[in-house]
Amino acid sequence: MQLQANRSRVASVDILRGIVMVVMALDHARDYFTNYPHDPLDLDHTSNALFFTRWITHFCAPVFVFFAGTSAFLSISRGKTKKQAAWMLFTRGVWLIILELTIVRFGWAFNFDFQVIFVQVIWAIGWSMVFLSLLIFLPIPVIAGIGLALIFGHNTLDKLDAGELGNNPFWDIIHVQRPINYGAGNADTFFVIYPLVPWIGVMAAGYVFGSLLKKQEADRNKWFYGIGIGAILLFILLRWTNVYGDPLPWTVQENGWRTFLSFIKCTKYPPSLLYLLMTLGPAIASLPLLEKLNNAFGRFFTVYGRVPLFYYVLHIYLLHLMALVTGLIAGFPATRFTSNSSLFVHDNWGYPLIIVYAYWLAAVLLLYLPCRWFMMLKMNNKKWWLSYL
């Protein structure tokens, strides 16, 4: 089987990426199908099941972005010159930005009402690739320093008042999640859900991490455990002190369990230092264990991990279409699922969490064969355009 023939890759990276892609769909199934009107991380309202349904998906974006940087490093080690790799990163980054503004946006909204434009993880990855296309000409230690500086240092900007900057929209794009109103009478909205810092640093760190994958398995596993466990311990220390690393400190709740939930509830937009330590630490530490999954479980997730962009776009369209069809059968008008104003609004719509999970599993399984077909297509064809999908 050709999937086995390509075991020269570090299989754990594909498996891990596949796992987070599958988990990511759970969050988006919740967006489309839940009847819960509040933030699932709001400890004043949420249940344990809702909290962890949302919380577990925190691992997705950091792993997605981090290992996109790793893949960029590996493309150079497979024979590309830095100039070729830089051009690939730049053009692919620009392509992803365009994709986010067009095909991905339509998948989320099912309309062409561009009075509201919102950009998410593909936007952040695209811009991070554009910046990485410049960074790769620097020595690895310098790239590591820049990446870590953005990851560890950006929370020093949390208390900076955007008003002091004249509500500069560029600041909102870089570090503040806030709608940017523009046009006649500020009637149009550009909403950067994923500000670019520190995602640029996360991708740069992932690029440097790629150099570890060239080591022998025993040596690289020591690095994986050391980095992963070190990040987890640093998270616990910094979070416990409430001194630095997240703009929202944890607080004592009515019982120990709810206090624990407060402890692990970290800021995602933009991702705080503690959010990144909490997610990337366990992910990196899991790589040696995932490398041993040369079985049906590992092969299942490898399919999604090999074609992450293809899967990402398809799962948005599929889940939205499933919501639209379900809504029409239930008697809702189509505009309920195609209007910007009703996107993820749960008035008189939605289902209990068990139904959300059913739709999630159905979507993931329905996408398996298309993803496997595309994975095999990419493995057996070297056409340049396939590397952009």
C-alpha positions in Angstrom: 0.0 0.0 0.0 1.4 3.4 -1.0 0.5 4.9 2.4 2.9 2.6 4.0 5.6 3.2 1.4 5.8 6.8 2.5 6.8 6.1 6.0 9.9 8.2 5.7 7.8 11.0 6.9 7.5 11.5 10.6 4.1 9.8 10.9 3.2 11.3 14.3 3.0 14.8 12.8 0.4 13.6 10.2 -1.5 11.7 12.9 -1.5 14.6 15.3 -2.6 17.0 12.6 -5.4 14.6 11.6 -6.6 14.3 15.2 -6.9 18.1 15.6 -8.6 18.5 12.3 -11.2 16.0 13.3 -11.6 17.6 16.7 -11.9 21.0 15.0 -15.1 19.9 13.2 -16.7 19.3 16.6 -16.4 23.0 17.5 -17.9 24.0 14.1 -20.7 21.4 14.5 -21.4 23.0 17.9 -21.5 26.4 16.1 -24.1 25.3 13.6 -26.3 22.9 15.7 -26.3 23.7 19.4 -29.3 25.2 21.1 -27.0 26.7 23.8 -27.2 30.5 23.6 -24.2 31.3 25.8 -20.4 31.1 25.6 -19.7 27.4 26.5 -16.7 28.6 28.5 -18.8 31.0 30.6 -18.6 29.4 34.1 -21.8 31.2 35.2 -23.9 29.2 32.7 -22.0 26.3 31.1 -22.1 22.6 31.9 -19.0 20.4 32.2 -19.9 18.7 28.9 -20.3 22.0 27.0 -17.2 23.4 28.6 -15.0 20.5 27.5 -16.6 20.3 24.1 -15.3 23.8 23.4 -12.1 23.6 25.5 -10.7 20.5 23.7 -10.9 22.3 20.4 -8.4 24.9 21.7 -5.7 22.5 20.6 -6.7 22.8 17.0 -5.5 26.2 15.8 -2.1 26.1 17.6 -1.2 22.7 16.2 -2.5 23.6 12.8 -0.4 26.8 12.6 2.7 25.4 14.4 3.0 22.4 12.1 2.4 24.5 9.0 5.7 26.0 9.9 7.2 22.6 10.4 6.1 21.5 7.0 7.7 24.6 5.5 11.1 23.6 7.0 10.7 20.0 5.8 10.0 21.3 2.2 13.5 22.8 2.2 15.1 19.6 3.6 13.5 17.7 0.7 15.5 19.6 -1.9 14.0 23.1 -2.3 16.4 26.0 -2.1 15.5 28.7 0.4 14.7 31.0 -2.5 12.3 28.4 -3.9 10.8 27.7 -0.5 10.4 31.5 0.1 8.5 31.9 -3.1 6.3 28.9 -2.3 5.5 30.3 1.2 4.8 33.7 -0.2 2.5 32.6 -3.0 0.8 30.0 -0.9 0.3 32.6 1.9 -1.3 35.1 -0.6 -3.5 32.2 -2.0 -4.7 31.4 1.5 -5.6 35.0 2.2 -7.6 35.1 -1.0 -9.2 31.8 -0.2 -10.3 33.0 3.2 -11.9 36.1 1.7 -13.8 34.2 -1.0 -14.4 30.4 -0.9 -14.0 30.0 2.9 -16.2 33.0 3.7 -18.9 31.8 1.4 -18.8 28.4 3.1 -19.4 30.0 6.5 -22.1 32.4 5.3 -23.7 31.0 2.1 -24.1 34.5 0.9 -22.4 37.3 -1.1 -23.3 40.1 1.4 -19.8 41.5 1.8 -21.0 44.2 4.1 -19.7 41.8 6.7 -16.3 40.2 6.2 -14.8 38.0 8.8 -11.4 36.2 8.7 -10.1 33.4 10.8 -7.4 30.8 11.0 -6.7 30.5 7.2 -6.2 34.3 7.1 -3.7 34.0 10.0 -1.9 31.1 8.4 -1.7 33.0 5.1 -0.1 36.1 6.6 2.2 34.0 8.8 3.5 32.2 5.6 4.1 35.6 4.0 6.2 36.7 6.9 7.9 33.4 7.2 8.9 33.7 3.5 11.2 36.5 4.7 12.3 35.0 7.9 13.7 31.8 6.4 16.7 33.6 5.1 17.8 34.3 8.7 19.8 31.8 10.8 17.7 29.3 12.7 18.6 30.8 16.1 17.4 34.2 15.0 14.2 32.8 13.7 13.7 31.0 17.0 14.4 34.2 18.9 11.8 36.1 16.8 9.2 33.4 17.2 9.7 33.0 20.9 9.7 36.8 21.5 6.3 37.1 19.8 4.9 34.1 21.7 6.3 35.0 25.2 6.3 38.8 24.8 3.0 39.8 23.2 1.0 39.7 26.4 3.0 42.8 27.5 0.8 44.6 25.0 -2.5 43.5 26.6 -2.9 46.7 28.7 -2.2 49.0 25.8 -5.3 51.1 25.2 -6.2 51.0 21.5 -7.7 54.4 22.0 -4.3 55.8 22.6 -3.4 54.6 19.1 -6.4 56.4 17.6 -8.3 53.2 17.2 -5.9 52.3 14.4 -7.4 49.4 12.4 -3.9 48.0 11.8 -3.6 47.4 15.5 -6.9 45.5 15.5 -5.5 43.3 12.7 -2.3 42.7 14.6 -3.4 42.2 18.2 -7.0 43.0 19.1 -10.1 41.0 18.2 -12.5 43.7 17.4 -14.8 44.5 14.4 -13.4 47.3 12.2 -16.2 49.4 10.8 -15.6 51.3 7.5 -17.5 52.6 4.5 -20.2 55.2 4.3 -21.5 55.7 7.8 -19.3 52.8 9.1 -22.0 50.5 7.6 -19.5 47.8 6.6 -17.6 45.5 9.0 -14.3 43.7 8.7 -13.8 41.4 11.6 -10.4 39.9 12.2 -11.3 36.9 14.5 -7.6 35.8 14.4 -5.3 38.8 15.0 -1.9 38.0 13.5 0.3 38.3 16.6 1.4 35.9 18.0 0.4 33.5 15.2 3.3 34.7 13.1 5.6 33.7 16.0 3.9 30.3 16.4 4.6 29.4 12.7 8.2 30.7 13.0 8.6 28.4 16.1 7.1 25.5 14.2 9.6 26.1 11.4 12.5 25.9 13.8 10.9 22.8 15.4 11.2 21.1 12.0 14.9 20.9 12.4 14.4 18.4 15.2 12.6 16.0 12.9 15.8 15.4 11.0 17.3 13.8 14.2 17.2 10.1 14.8 14.0 9.0 16.5 15.5 8.4 20.0 17.2 11.8 20.0 14.2 13.7 18.7 11.9 12.0 21.2 14.0 13.4 24.0 13.6 16.8 22.6 9.8 16.3 22.1 9.4 15.2 25.7 11.6 17.9 27.1 9.9 20.7 25.2 6.4 19.4 25.7 6.7 18.6 29.4 8.6 21.9 30.0 5.8 23.9 28.4 3.2 22.1 30.5 5.2 22.8 33.7 5.7 26.4 32.7 2.0 26.8 32.1 1.2 25.5 35.5 3.7 27.8 37.2 2.7 30.9 35.4 -1.0 30.2 35.6 -0.8 29.5 39.3 0.9 32.8 40.0 -1.6 34.9 37.9 1.4 37.2 37.3 1.8 37.1 33.5 0.7 35.2 30.4 -3.0 35.7 30.1 -5.2 38.9 30.4 -7.9 37.0 32.3 -6.6 35.6 35.6 -8.2 32.4 37.1 -10.4 32.8 40.1 -11.6 30.7 43.0 -15.1 29.3 42.2 -17.8 27.7 44.3 -15.9 24.4 44.4 -12.6 22.9 43.4 -13.8 21.5 40.1 -15.1 24.8 38.9 -11.9 26.4 40.1 -10.0 24.0 37.9 -12.1 25.0 34.9 -11.3 28.6 35.6 -7.6 27.6 35.8 -7.6 26.1 32.3 -9.8 28.7 30.7 -7.2 30.8 28.8 -7.6 33.5 26.2 -7.8 32.4 22.5 -8.3 35.8 20.7 -5.4 36.5 20.4 -3.9 33.4 21.9 -2.2 34.2 25.1 1.2 32.7 26.1 -0.6 30.4 28.6 -3.1 29.3 25.9 -0.2 28.3 23.7 1.8 26.6 26.5 -1.4 24.7 27.5 -2.1 23.4 24.0 1.3 23.1 22.3 3.0 21.5 25.3 0.8 18.3 25.4 0.7 18.2 21.6 4.5 18.1 21.3 4.9 15.7 24.2 2.4 13.3 22.5 4.5 12.9 19.3 6.7 10.0 20.5 3.5 8.1 21.5 1.7 8.8 18.2 4.7 7.6 16.3 4.0 4.1 17.5 0.5 4.1 16.1 1.2 2.1 13.0 -2.3 0.7 13.0 -5.8 1.4 11.8 -6.3 4.2 14.3 -3.2 6.0 13.1 -3.9 5.4 9.5 -7.5 6.8 9.9 -6.2 10.1 11.3 -3.3 10.2 8.9 -5.8 10.6 6.0 -7.1 13.9 7.4 -3.6 15.0 8.5 -2.2 14.7 5.0 -4.8 17.0 3.4 -5.7 19.6 6.1 -6.7 22.4 3.8 -8.8 20.2 1.6 -10.6 18.8 4.7 -10.9 22.3 6.3 -12.8 23.8 3.3 -15.0 20.7 2.7 -16.0 20.3 6.4 -17.3 23.9 6.5 -19.5 23.5 3.5 -20.7 20.1 4.6 -21.7 21.2 8.2 -23.3 24.3 6.9 -25.3 22.4 4.3 -26.3 19.8 6.9 -27.6 22.7 9.1 -29.5 24.2 6.1 -31.2 21.0 5.1 -32.0 20.1 8.7 -33.5 23.6 9.2 -35.6 23.4 6.0 -37.0 20.1 7.1 -37.8 21.6 10.5 -39.7 24.5 8.9 -37.1 27.3 9.2 -36.7 29.6 6.2 -33.5 29.3 4.2 -32.5 32.9 5.2 -32.1 31.6 8.7 -28.9 29.9 7.4 -27.8 32.4 4.8 -28.0 35.7 6.6 -25.0 37.4 8.3 -27.2 38.6 11.1 -28.4 35.0 12.0 -25.0 33.3 11.7 -24.6 31.3 14.9 -27.6 32.9 16.6 -29.5 30.2 18.4 -33.0 31.7 18.8 -35.5 28.9 18.5 -32.9 26.8 16.8 -30.6 24.0 17.7 -30.3 20.7 19.5 -28.9 19.1 22.7 -25.2 18.3 22.8 -25.7 14.6 21.9 -27.3 15.6 18.6 -24.4 18.0 17.9 -22.0 15.1 18.4 -24.0 12.9 16.0 -23.8 15.5 13.3 -20.0 15.9 14.0 -19.3 12.2 13.6 -21.5 12.0 10.5 -19.6 14.9 8.9 -16.2 13.4 9.7 -17.1 10.0 8.4 -18.6 11.4 5.2 -15.4 13.2 4.5 -13.1 10.2 5.0 -13.3 8.8 1.4 -13.0 12.2 -0.3 -10.0 13.0 1.8 -8.4 9.6 1.2 -8.9 10.0 -2.5 -7.2 13.4 -2.5 -4.4 12.1 -0.3 -3.6 9.4 -2.8 -3.9 11.9 -5.6 -1.3 14.1 -4.0 1.0 11.1 -3.2 0.9 9.9 -6.8 1.1 13.2 -8.6 3.8 15.9 -8.4 1.9 18.6 -10.2 2.9 22.0 -8.7 -0.7 23.2 -8.1 -1.5 20.3 -5.7 0.9 21.7 -3.2 -1.4 24.7 -2.8 -4.4 22.6 -1.8 
